[in-house]
């Protein structure tokens, strides 16, 4: 007697896809700057640091002729260099100019806005309390906009209690654009309580894309047992999405590609959420959805909490 065929039926899986997700206007602009530069100047075009924190994006641009380096010293003479979306200290373009290199600035305009605010606060004679994560390129770039000693990094509420300033000191605060909205609000409240005289930025420093993606996760995560955040481990905004999902009650996994998914994670799970950090392309979202469809009988739904229509202009050199 022949053995029965194994069952090919798949367990049902409800899939909630958060929107907004993935690329923001600053990332779109940065990638287009590299692609346009390759068209205009030809390969190779050098990029200081990863243009955005996503290996898939970086590898795709490498295949087209982009070369990624960590310092301007690594750029040979006579080729253009592009500065990443995270922003750079003023010393970097100054050094490129000194060497006679043509350079293009792919700094996100919303990061550049923080840079300009930092300059204005120093001109007004205020010391800046900068809320951010030590070592992140955006923090390094912002500190490099002002003379050394004029800005102090604040990472936690506990850091506020250790600050050496008094209530008579002229202070202001600014923040990294990719932070947790909730954590940053707590730090700001602690700063304002200790230093009532502190001057706030004219507008929220955390960018619209970071806020919108966190808000979408807050909507989706409570309905899920498991949430996949597609992004790189060095991507600040992606790591914050993991934290937001966990606080909302979901088990959250940061993954870079569909291949990272362990099928065992789905054991006992009937609802999964998906989002993507601001430097993760939609192609990776589609890849993850396709993988889940291989494993389960998927019923998918997009949960839209906001529509985004923002775009940013390219540098003048590329408007040929």
C-alpha positions as CSV (number, residue, x, y, z in Angstrom):
1,X,0.0,0.0,0.0
2,X,1.4,3.4,-1.0
3,X,2.1,5.9,1.7
4,X,-0.2,9.0,1.6
5,X,1.2,12.2,0.1
6,X,2.3,14.7,2.7
7,X,-0.1,17.6,3.3
8,X,0.8,20.7,1.3
9,X,-1.7,22.9,3.1
10,X,-0.2,25.9,4.9
11,X,-1.4,27.5,8.1
12,X,-3.1,30.9,7.6
13,X,-1.2,34.0,8.5
14,X,-2.6,37.5,8.7
15,X,0.0,40.0,7.5
16,X,-0.2,43.7,8.4
17,X,2.1,46.0,6.4
18,X,2.7,49.4,8.0
19,X,2.6,52.6,5.9
20,X,4.5,54.8,5.7
21,X,7.6,52.6,5.6
22,X,10.9,52.4,3.8
23,X,12.6,55.2,1.8
24,X,12.1,58.7,3.0
25,X,12.7,61.8,0.8
26,X,16.2,62.3,2.1
27,X,17.2,58.8,1.2
28,X,15.6,59.0,-2.2
29,X,17.5,62.2,-2.8
30,X,20.9,60.8,-1.6
31,X,20.6,57.7,-3.8
32,X,19.6,59.8,-6.8
33,X,22.6,62.0,-6.3
34,X,24.9,59.0,-6.6
35,X,23.1,57.7,-9.6
36,X,23.0,61.1,-11.4
37,X,26.7,61.7,-10.6
38,X,27.6,58.3,-12.2
39,X,25.6,59.3,-15.3
40,X,27.2,62.7,-15.6
41,X,30.8,62.0,-14.5
42,X,31.1,58.3,-15.2
43,X,32.5,55.7,-12.9
44,X,34.1,55.7,-10.5
45,X,32.3,58.2,-8.2
46,X,33.5,58.1,-4.6
47,X,31.2,58.3,-1.6
48,X,32.4,59.2,1.9
49,X,30.8,56.7,4.3
50,X,27.7,54.6,3.3
51,X,25.4,56.9,1.4
52,X,22.6,55.4,3.6
53,X,22.8,52.6,6.1
54,X,21.6,49.7,4.0
55,X,23.9,47.0,2.6
56,X,21.5,46.2,-0.3
57,X,21.4,49.8,-1.4
58,X,25.2,50.2,-1.0
59,X,26.0,47.0,-2.9
60,X,23.6,48.1,-5.7
61,X,25.4,51.4,-6.1
62,X,28.8,49.6,-6.0
63,X,27.7,47.5,-8.9
64,X,27.1,50.7,-10.9
65,X,30.5,52.1,-10.1
66,X,30.3,53.9,-6.8
67,X,33.3,53.4,-4.4
68,X,32.7,53.8,-0.7
69,X,35.5,55.2,1.5
70,X,35.6,56.4,5.1
71,X,37.7,59.5,4.6
72,X,38.4,62.1,1.9
73,X,42.1,61.0,2.1
74,X,41.0,57.8,0.5
75,X,39.6,59.6,-2.6
76,X,42.1,59.9,-5.5
77,X,42.7,63.2,-7.3
78,X,40.5,64.2,-10.1
79,X,37.3,62.3,-9.2
80,X,34.1,63.6,-7.6
81,X,33.2,62.7,-4.0
82,X,29.8,62.6,-2.4
83,X,29.0,63.1,1.3
84,X,26.5,60.8,2.8
85,X,22.9,61.6,3.8
86,X,23.9,61.7,7.5
87,X,25.9,64.9,7.1
88,X,29.6,65.6,7.7
89,X,31.7,68.0,9.8
90,X,32.6,71.3,8.1
91,X,36.2,70.1,8.0
92,X,35.3,67.4,5.4
93,X,34.1,69.7,2.5
94,X,36.9,72.1,3.5
95,X,39.5,69.4,3.0
96,X,37.9,68.3,-0.3
97,X,38.0,71.9,-1.6
98,X,41.6,72.3,-0.4
99,X,42.5,69.2,-2.5
100,X,40.7,70.6,-5.5
101,X,38.1,67.8,-5.5
102,X,34.6,68.4,-6.9
103,X,32.2,67.4,-4.2
104,X,28.5,66.9,-3.9
105,X,26.6,67.1,-0.6
106,X,23.9,64.4,-0.2
107,X,23.2,65.5,3.4
108,X,19.4,65.2,4.1
109,X,18.0,68.7,4.1
110,X,16.4,68.1,7.4
111,X,19.8,67.3,8.9
112,X,21.2,70.4,7.3
113,X,18.4,72.3,9.0
114,X,19.7,71.1,12.4
115,X,23.2,72.2,11.3
116,X,22.0,75.7,10.6
117,X,20.2,75.8,13.9
118,X,23.4,74.8,15.7
119,X,25.3,77.7,14.0
120,X,22.6,80.2,15.0
121,X,22.6,79.0,18.7
122,X,26.3,79.5,18.9
123,X,26.1,82.9,17.3
124,X,23.5,83.8,20.0
125,X,26.0,82.8,22.7
126,X,24.2,79.6,23.8
127,X,25.8,76.3,24.7
128,X,23.9,73.4,22.9
129,X,22.7,70.3,24.6
130,X,22.5,67.8,21.7
131,X,20.2,64.8,22.2
132,X,21.6,61.8,20.2
133,X,23.6,58.6,20.1
134,X,27.4,58.8,20.5
135,X,29.3,57.8,17.4
136,X,26.4,58.0,15.0
137,X,27.5,59.8,11.8
138,X,24.7,62.4,12.1
139,X,25.9,63.3,15.6
140,X,29.5,63.5,14.5
141,X,28.5,65.7,11.5
142,X,26.4,68.1,13.7
143,X,29.2,68.4,16.3
144,X,31.5,69.3,13.5
145,X,29.4,72.4,12.6
146,X,30.4,74.4,15.6
147,X,33.7,75.1,17.4
148,X,34.8,72.3,19.8
149,X,33.5,72.7,23.3
150,X,30.2,74.4,22.4
151,X,28.0,71.3,22.4
152,X,27.4,68.6,24.9
153,X,25.9,65.2,24.0
154,X,22.9,64.0,26.0
155,X,21.9,60.3,25.4
156,X,19.5,59.6,28.4
157,X,17.4,61.2,31.0
158,X,20.1,60.2,33.5
159,X,22.6,62.2,31.5
160,X,20.6,65.4,32.2
161,X,21.1,65.0,35.9
162,X,24.9,64.9,35.4
163,X,25.1,68.1,33.3
164,X,27.4,70.7,34.9
165,X,25.5,73.8,33.9
166,X,23.4,76.2,36.1
167,X,20.1,78.0,35.7
168,X,22.0,81.1,34.7
169,X,23.8,79.6,31.8
170,X,22.7,80.3,28.3
171,X,21.5,77.0,26.9
172,X,19.6,75.5,24.0
173,X,18.9,72.0,22.8
174,X,18.8,70.2,19.5
175,X,18.4,66.5,18.6
176,X,19.4,63.9,16.1
177,X,16.7,63.4,13.5
178,X,16.3,59.6,13.8
179,X,15.6,59.2,17.5
180,X,12.7,57.6,19.4
181,X,9.9,60.2,19.6
182,X,8.9,59.1,23.1
183,X,12.4,58.8,24.5
184,X,13.3,62.2,23.2
185,X,10.2,63.8,24.6
186,X,11.2,62.4,28.1
187,X,14.8,63.8,27.7
188,X,13.5,67.2,26.6
189,X,11.1,67.3,29.6
190,X,14.0,66.5,31.9
191,X,16.1,69.3,30.3
192,X,13.3,71.8,30.6
193,X,12.6,70.9,34.2
194,X,16.2,71.3,35.2
195,X,17.0,74.3,33.0
196,X,13.8,76.5,32.6
197,X,15.8,79.0,30.6
198,X,16.8,76.5,27.8
199,X,15.9,77.6,24.3
200,X,14.0,75.0,22.2
201,X,14.4,74.7,18.4
202,X,11.8,76.5,16.4
203,X,10.5,73.1,15.1
204,X,10.8,69.5,16.0
205,X,14.2,68.1,15.0
206,X,13.1,64.5,14.7
207,X,12.2,64.2,11.0
208,X,8.7,63.6,9.6
209,X,9.7,60.2,8.3
210,X,11.0,59.0,11.6
211,X,7.9,60.2,13.4
212,X,5.5,58.8,10.8
213,X,7.2,55.3,10.7
214,X,7.1,55.1,14.5
215,X,3.4,56.1,14.5
216,X,2.6,53.5,12.0
217,X,4.3,50.8,14.1
218,X,2.4,51.9,17.1
219,X,-0.8,51.3,15.2
220,X,0.3,47.9,13.8
221,X,2.3,46.3,16.5
222,X,-0.4,45.9,19.2
223,X,-2.3,43.7,16.7
224,X,0.6,41.4,16.0
225,X,2.5,38.7,17.9
226,X,5.6,39.2,15.7
227,X,6.8,42.3,13.9
228,X,9.6,42.3,11.2
229,X,11.5,45.5,10.9
230,X,13.5,45.5,7.7
231,X,16.7,47.5,8.1
232,X,20.4,47.5,8.9
233,X,21.8,47.0,12.4
234,X,23.7,50.3,12.1
235,X,20.5,52.2,11.1
236,X,19.3,54.4,14.0
237,X,15.8,54.8,12.7
238,X,15.4,51.0,12.1
239,X,16.6,50.2,15.6
240,X,14.1,52.7,17.0
241,X,11.3,50.9,15.1
242,X,12.2,47.7,16.8
243,X,12.0,49.4,20.2
244,X,8.6,51.0,19.4
245,X,7.2,47.6,18.3
246,X,8.5,45.9,21.5
247,X,7.0,48.6,23.7
248,X,3.7,48.1,21.9
249,X,3.6,44.5,22.8
250,X,5.0,42.7,19.8
251,X,8.0,40.4,19.6
252,X,10.1,42.4,17.1
253,X,12.9,41.1,14.9
254,X,15.3,43.3,12.9
255,X,16.1,41.6,9.6
256,X,18.1,42.8,6.6
257,X,16.7,40.3,4.0
258,X,14.1,37.6,3.7
259,X,16.8,35.0,4.1
260,X,17.2,36.2,7.7
261,X,13.7,34.8,8.6
262,X,13.8,31.7,10.8
263,X,10.6,29.7,10.0
264,X,10.5,28.7,13.7
265,X,9.8,32.3,14.6
266,X,6.3,31.8,13.1
267,X,5.4,28.8,15.3
268,X,2.2,29.7,17.1
269,X,2.0,33.0,15.4
270,X,-1.2,34.0,13.4
271,X,-0.6,37.7,12.9
272,X,2.7,39.3,11.7
273,X,3.5,43.0,11.1
274,X,6.1,44.4,8.6
275,X,7.7,47.7,8.4
276,X,11.0,49.0,6.9
277,X,13.4,51.6,8.1
278,X,13.9,54.8,6.1
279,X,16.9,53.5,4.2
280,X,15.3,50.1,3.3
281,X,13.9,49.9,-0.3
282,X,10.4,48.5,-1.1
283,X,12.1,45.7,-3.0
284,X,13.1,44.2,0.3
285,X,9.6,44.5,1.7
286,X,8.3,42.6,-1.3
287,X,11.0,40.0,-0.8
288,X,9.9,39.4,2.8
289,X,6.3,39.1,1.8
290,X,7.1,36.6,-0.9
291,X,9.1,34.5,1.7
292,X,6.2,34.5,4.2
293,X,3.9,33.4,1.4
294,X,6.2,30.4,0.8
295,X,5.8,29.5,4.5
296,X,2.2,30.3,5.2
297,X,-1.2,31.0,3.5
298,X,-1.0,34.8,3.7
299,X,-3.9,37.3,3.9
300,X,-2.2,40.7,3.7
301,X,-3.4,44.2,4.5
302,X,-1.7,47.6,4.4
303,X,-2.3,49.7,7.4
304,X,-2.0,53.4,6.4
305,X,-1.6,56.0,9.1
306,X,-0.2,58.9,7.0
307,X,0.4,59.8,3.3
308,X,3.9,61.3,2.5
309,X,4.4,63.6,-0.5
310,X,7.7,65.4,0.4
311,X,10.5,65.6,-2.1
312,X,13.9,67.5,-2.0
313,X,15.8,69.2,-4.7
314,X,19.1,67.9,-6.1
315,X,22.4,69.9,-5.9
316,X,22.8,72.4,-8.7
317,X,25.7,70.5,-10.2
318,X,23.3,67.7,-11.1
319,X,20.6,69.8,-12.6
320,X,22.2,69.7,-16.1
